[in-house]
């Protein structure tokens, strides 16, 4: 099933970047979350699972900063190195 696209183009680009790096993007969050991104290496050695799941906000105050934050999470995955 295809996921829905994010309304903010910067965040949608960051989600596509995460998917290209193997992360799973799931839309349909609760509260202010649009959805979540899940690390493909979700194991005990990957920073104890602390950064293996991250929320994607639906209406962040600054979409550009939130998109950079999501890219940093993907780039700093310890299991990817």
ABEGO torsion letter per residue (X at the ends): XBBBBBABAAAAAAAAAAAAAGBBBBBGBBEABAEBBBBAABBAABGGGAAABBBBBABBABAAAAAAAAAAAAAABAAAX
